[in-house]
Amino acid sequence: MTLKDLIKKGESQTLEFKENFRFNIETDQKDKKLKNEVSKAICGMLNSEGGIILIGVADDKSIRGIERDLNLYGGGDESNKIDNMLIDLNEFITKTINIKSKQYLKIDIIEIDRKKVILIEIKSSNVPFFHSEDEIFYIRDGPRTIKLTKREMGEYISDRSKISPFNTVSITDSKEVHKNMLRALLKNYLIKYYSEVLYPPKDPATNNAVSSLIDKLKDLSDSQAENFKDNNGSIRHQRMISVYFGGNAVAFKERINNREVEYNRIKRDLPILAGDLALIFNDHYEESLSNEKNYLKSIRQDFASEINRFEFLSEEYDGVRFLNSLNMLVEVYGLIQQFGPQWNDSESLTEWKIINPQKLEEFVQKKSINHILRNL
């Protein structure tokens, strides 16, 4: 069956039409909401049976093409505009879903009735993906993309025959995620170090943090960090500046003085946030044993303090992100189990049982960024 035959059949569980990616035909201008609708549909198909998304095809099955979208991507010839649009699409998918989702996607430009259309082919994923714009779990329900509640999500994935129940999902290695976060932290501390050189006093702890972060990156087999210290263990500041920012130390200080260099904004993705929540549970495990009860209380308050603990990685407590992280530990990884009433906005005591302490510790080591920072 050809694509034109599929289009004639209309939208379905595995086929979605999007008339535009950025161009809103009602307002005659670009609209970020349209981009979000595309990424949510991708997320829904990843969590379902997979499928195809066609950008440039309207709901009424008419082929509109992507020419109106292309006009939003600057001057130059059509080829240049297409390249810029595909870059934007790929970057937006990475931002709103996860870079790991890309292994399940294939994106092409095709022609239908002499009009260019973007074809996104999506394979069904064997791990759940959340939409990071609102951290909601989306699935396909016939021709629609819908969001599920926490309870519905647990029931849905547990019932899927081709996905293992949540408590048997493997804990994937987050080494690259940690390396990227540690690189961002190292860049920030390097900026801070030279800011203190320009505007004393200098805090010895800043240079110590730079040294420790280099060592940690080397432990994670970061090839760049291998050259950030000499044979005597002294920091090679010039080397780091050249790799991360370009130029030499004199020019770097000048850029800092002119405020041309900014600190990285670092935000934990959901699995890392869940790792830091697991760290809190792990902290209190021995305490729970001494009380002869393997359950924990007041986790929320400890978690709010933990995510504010380290410079450049501090974030305010967010109830939605907390509950989504908690849900991952309960439903996705089967590491803890809830007893007592559901948590709400009150300070009610909800009790938690650690199901598998060894697996919890493994999860902390692989997912928690604060576990790494505590040991710098």
C-alpha positions as MATLAB code, in Angstrom:
seq = 'MTLKDLIKKGESQTLEFKENFRFNIETDQKDKKLKNEVSKAICGMLNSEGGIILIGVADDKSIRGIERDLNLYGGGDESNKIDNMLIDLNEFITKTINIKSKQYLKIDIIEIDRKKVILIEIKSSNVPFFHSEDEIFYIRDGPRTIKLTKREMGEYISDRSKISPFNTVSITDSKEVHKNMLRALLKNYLIKYYSEVLYPPKDPATNNAVSSLIDKLKDLSDSQAENFKDNNGSIRHQRMISVYFGGNAVAFKERINNREVEYNRIKRDLPILAGDLALIFNDHYEESLSNEKNYLKSIRQDFASEINRFEFLSEEYDGVRFLNSLNMLVEVYGLIQQFGPQWNDSESLTEWKIINPQKLEEFVQKKSINHILRNL';
ca = [
       0.000    0.000    0.000;
       1.395    3.421   -0.969;
       1.406    6.511    1.227;
      -1.334    8.025   -0.929;
      -3.473    4.953   -0.254;
      -2.850    5.371    3.492;
      -3.772    9.050    3.336;
      -7.062    8.203    1.610;
      -7.945    5.957    4.563;
      -7.497    8.869    6.959;
      -5.939    9.202   10.403;
      -5.757    6.139   12.610;
      -3.974    4.617   15.571;
      -0.762    4.614   13.548;
      -1.247    7.541   11.164;
      -1.378   11.244   12.041;
      -1.691   14.296    9.789;
      -0.237   17.689   10.679;
      -0.969   20.466    8.210;
       1.902   22.607    9.498;
       4.828   22.448   11.909;
       5.068   26.134   12.842;
       2.772   28.148   10.584;
      -0.688   28.846   12.029;
      -3.109   29.350    9.147;
      -5.632   31.101   11.418;
      -3.249   33.745   12.776;
      -1.001   33.805    9.685;
       2.111   33.607   11.858;
       4.346   31.068   13.586;
       2.917   29.215   16.580;
       4.954   27.083   19.019;
       1.804   25.183   20.014;
       1.838   23.445   16.643;
       5.376   22.172   17.265;
       4.243   20.813   20.623;
       1.361   18.977   18.985;
       3.822   17.231   16.671;
       6.143   16.173   19.501;
       3.219   14.975   21.632;
       2.008   12.820   18.739;
       5.520   11.375   18.382;
       5.590   10.662   22.121;
       2.180    8.977   21.936;
       3.288    6.706   19.100;
       6.525    5.823   20.870;
       4.453    4.660   23.835;
       1.981    2.794   21.636;
       2.319    0.804   18.422;
       4.500    3.256   16.537;
       3.275    4.789   13.302;
       3.681    7.573   10.761;
       3.269   11.335   11.057;
       2.951   13.397    7.874;
       3.633   17.125    8.160;
       2.081   18.933    5.210;
      -1.129   16.881    5.071;
      -4.368   18.376    6.398;
      -7.047   16.622    8.450;
      -9.276   16.505    5.373;
      -6.550   14.374    3.657;
      -5.562   17.163    1.256;
      -1.857   17.533    0.475;
      -0.829   21.069    1.472;
       2.957   20.703    1.566;
       5.384   22.482    3.888;
       5.996   25.617    1.792;
       4.359   27.923    4.348;
       6.526   26.457    7.108;
       9.652   26.798    4.973;
       9.055   30.532    4.583;
       9.591   30.880    8.349;
      13.161   29.610    8.061;
      14.926   32.682    6.696;
      16.302   33.487    3.280;
      18.370   31.405    0.935;
      17.233   28.725   -1.443;
      14.684   26.032   -0.698;
      17.369   23.467    0.120;
      18.763   25.714    2.855;
      15.299   26.304    4.308;
      14.608   22.561    4.359;
      17.878   21.923    6.197;
      17.005   24.588    8.788;
      13.507   23.170    9.275;
      14.812   19.628    9.768;
      17.400   20.881   12.261;
      14.642   22.692   14.178;
      12.422   19.601   14.136;
      15.207   17.330   15.388;
      16.276   19.752   18.110;
      12.675   20.200   19.257;
      12.161   16.432   19.500;
      15.331   16.143   21.589;
      14.232   19.020   23.818;
      10.632   17.950   24.410;
      10.983   14.172   24.508;
      14.479   12.800   24.916;
      17.563   12.393   22.778;
      17.209    8.616   23.224;
      13.923    8.769   21.335;
      15.844    9.497   18.133;
      16.851    5.843   17.777;
      13.179    5.024   17.202;
      12.628    7.738   14.574;
      13.346    8.164   10.872;
      12.669   11.571    9.308;
      12.599   12.205    5.540;
      11.426   14.800    3.030;
       9.202   13.220    0.376;
       7.072   14.498   -2.498;
       3.371   13.778   -2.868;
       1.510   15.382   -5.773;
       4.578   17.564   -6.405;
       4.442   18.987   -2.892;
       7.057   18.446   -0.238;
       5.920   16.631    2.918;
       7.851   15.591    6.018;
       7.555   11.873    6.750;
       8.266   10.811   10.348;
       8.367    7.041   10.833;
       8.176    5.975   14.476;
       8.967    2.599   15.956;
       7.235    1.456   19.111;
       9.540    1.851   22.113;
      10.074   -0.815   24.774;
      10.644    1.870   27.403;
       8.220    4.663   28.360;
       8.814    8.223   27.146;
       7.484   11.360   28.815;
       6.847   14.668   27.093;
       9.191   17.039   28.903;
       7.199   20.186   28.113;
       4.638   19.095   30.720;
       6.102   15.724   31.773;
       2.936   13.898   30.768;
       2.738   10.320   29.508;
       0.996   10.260   26.120;
      -0.380    7.335   24.114;
      -2.400    6.879   20.939;
      -6.105    6.185   21.258;
      -7.341    5.573   17.751;
      -6.631    8.737   15.714;
      -6.040   10.813   18.859;
      -3.094   11.445   21.154;
      -4.218   11.408   24.770;
      -2.533   11.837   28.142;
      -2.845    9.328   30.960;
      -3.070    9.837   34.700;
      -0.466    8.222   36.944;
      -2.721    5.260   37.669;
      -3.786    4.857   34.038;
      -0.149    4.914   32.956;
       0.736    2.100   35.338;
      -2.160   -0.032   34.187;
      -1.478    0.702   30.517;
       2.187   -0.253   30.449;
       1.700   -3.255   32.720;
      -0.978   -4.564   30.365;
       1.036   -4.164   27.199;
       2.097   -7.600   26.068;
       5.297   -6.429   24.390;
       6.534   -4.349   27.305;
       7.626   -5.953   30.544;
       5.789   -4.939   33.719;
       7.217   -1.817   35.313;
       9.089   -3.659   38.033;
      11.169   -5.569   35.486;
      12.202   -2.604   33.328;
      15.990   -2.554   33.167;
      17.907    0.337   34.646;
      19.807    1.841   31.730;
      23.248    3.355   32.069;
      23.097    7.160   32.302;
      26.835    7.724   31.873;
      26.442   10.081   28.903;
      23.724   12.071   30.679;
      25.959   12.437   33.728;
      28.939   13.398   31.607;
      26.951   16.129   29.885;
      25.741   17.509   33.207;
      29.229   17.377   34.735;
      30.681   19.138   31.686;
      28.097   21.895   32.082;
      28.968   22.186   35.780;
      32.687   22.273   34.995;
      32.148   25.088   32.495;
      30.212   27.031   35.130;
      32.924   26.590   37.751;
      35.565   27.617   35.223;
      33.631   30.829   34.563;
      33.273   31.345   38.317;
      37.008   30.783   38.882;
      38.016   33.445   36.365;
      35.294   35.787   37.619;
      36.937   35.546   41.041;
      40.313   36.243   39.430;
      38.860   39.444   37.972;
      36.856   40.376   41.039;
      38.525   39.042   44.228;
      38.400   37.461   46.705;
      39.070   34.034   45.246;
      37.403   31.099   46.953;
      39.722   28.028   47.116;
      36.606   25.832   46.996;
      35.979   26.956   43.399;
      39.270   25.602   42.103;
      38.798   22.473   44.220;
      35.438   21.936   42.519;
      37.081   22.335   39.097;
      39.704   19.743   40.042;
      37.158   17.290   41.429;
      34.864   17.597   38.410;
      37.801   16.892   36.085;
      38.616   13.759   38.087;
      35.007   12.606   37.995;
      34.797   13.099   34.232;
      38.011   11.104   33.842;
      36.424    8.342   35.953;
      33.557    8.363   33.442;
      36.082    7.979   30.563;
      35.576   11.476   29.201;
      38.255   11.821   26.527;
      38.490   15.615   26.769;
      39.008   15.586   30.527;
      42.027   13.306   30.148;
      44.026   16.370   29.060;
      42.714   18.837   31.644;
      45.501   18.027   34.143;
      49.232   17.590   33.630;
      51.312   14.647   34.861;
      51.700   16.314   38.267;
      47.945   16.709   38.692;
      47.943   20.478   38.118;
      44.924   21.917   36.315;
      45.516   22.993   32.730;
      43.139   25.969   32.673;
      44.215   27.077   29.216;
      43.410   23.652   27.790;
      39.882   23.701   29.257;
      39.241   27.225   27.991;
      40.383   26.222   24.509;
      38.167   23.110   24.453;
      35.030   24.582   26.021;
      35.090   28.237   24.997;
      37.818   28.742   22.406;
      40.659   31.240   22.565;
      43.098   31.858   25.403;
      42.804   32.833   29.070;
      43.343   36.550   28.409;
      40.515   36.668   25.853;
      38.326   34.520   28.117;
      38.709   36.952   31.024;
      37.892   39.808   28.683;
      34.716   38.034   27.560;
      33.716   37.468   31.172;
      34.408   41.110   31.981;
      32.190   42.147   29.057;
      29.515   39.678   30.149;
      29.761   37.810   26.870;
      30.035   34.458   28.669;
      27.049   33.163   30.615;
      26.556   30.321   33.067;
      24.887   27.180   31.739;
      21.290   26.655   32.771;
      21.203   23.073   34.013;
      17.976   21.202   34.632;
      17.629   17.576   35.593;
      15.650   15.440   33.183;
      13.002   13.205   34.726;
      15.086    9.998   35.142;
      17.882   12.008   36.831;
      15.318   13.700   39.076;
      13.945   10.276   39.973;
      17.517    9.196   40.743;
      17.907   12.064   43.209;
      14.584   11.118   44.802;
      15.821    7.518   45.078;
      18.900    8.934   46.816;
      16.641   10.289   49.564;
      15.028    6.885   50.036;
      18.454    5.279   50.120;
      19.643    7.806   52.735;
      16.904    6.737   55.122;
      17.040    3.000   54.502;
      19.232    2.154   57.520;
      17.082    4.398   59.678;
      13.995    2.511   58.572;
      15.681   -0.788   59.499;
      16.597    0.477   62.964;
      12.927    1.230   63.531;
      12.153   -2.312   62.423;
       9.863   -0.880   59.761;
      10.925   -0.702   56.140;
       8.959    2.411   55.294;
       9.795    6.080   55.060;
       8.024    9.337   55.790;
       8.467   13.024   54.983;
      10.250   12.246   51.727;
       8.881   15.317   50.003;
      10.551   17.790   52.361;
      13.923   16.049   52.144;
      13.660   15.939   48.357;
      12.914   19.676   48.152;
      16.084   20.365   50.154;
      18.217   17.930   48.151;
      17.490   19.447   44.738;
      18.487   22.871   46.109;
      21.687   21.574   47.642;
      24.292   22.228   44.945;
      25.288   25.424   43.167;
      24.307   25.697   39.484;
      22.030   22.647   39.827;
      19.572   24.151   42.282;
      15.910   24.074   41.361;
      12.712   24.948   43.158;
      10.433   22.167   44.310;
       7.776   21.410   41.698;
       4.884   19.217   42.798;
       4.251   17.829   39.303;
       7.908   16.909   38.733;
       8.062   15.374   42.205;
       4.997   13.197   41.637;
       6.240   12.126   38.202;
       9.604   11.154   39.725;
       7.860    9.306   42.515;
       5.682    7.534   39.999;
       8.742    6.335   38.109;
      10.151    4.752   41.281;
       6.807    3.111   42.095;
       5.415    2.149   38.705;
       8.255    2.143   36.207;
      11.081    0.603   38.230;
       9.193   -1.091   41.079;
      11.697    0.123   43.694;
       9.262    1.344   46.350;
       5.699    0.667   47.361;
       3.161    3.017   48.915;
       1.156    2.344   52.044;
      -1.463    4.577   53.608;
      -3.357    7.507   52.014;
      -2.601    9.109   48.669;
      -0.311   12.126   48.890;
      -1.985   15.466   48.426;
      -1.163   19.105   49.131;
      -1.470   18.610   52.877;
       1.337   17.343   55.088;
      -0.335   13.972   55.567;
       2.036   11.100   56.352;
       2.304    8.667   53.501;
       4.371    5.574   54.215;
       6.731    3.904   51.762;
       8.332    0.508   51.664;
      11.590   -0.167   49.830;
      10.973   -3.305   47.788;
      14.511   -4.029   46.611;
      17.282   -2.127   48.492;
      20.055   -3.474   46.248;
      18.272   -2.396   43.073;
      17.487    0.969   44.665;
      21.197    1.528   45.351;
      22.040    0.512   41.782;
      19.466    2.990   40.492;
      20.984    5.762   42.640;
      24.478    5.061   41.318;
      23.318    5.120   37.708;
      20.720    7.889   37.789;
      21.389   10.337   40.651;
      23.511   13.383   39.800;
      23.534   14.450   43.466;
      25.119   11.110   44.363;
      28.052   12.117   42.163;
      28.220   15.663   43.518;
      28.213   14.490   47.126;
      31.361   12.540   46.431;
      33.337   15.263   44.663;
];
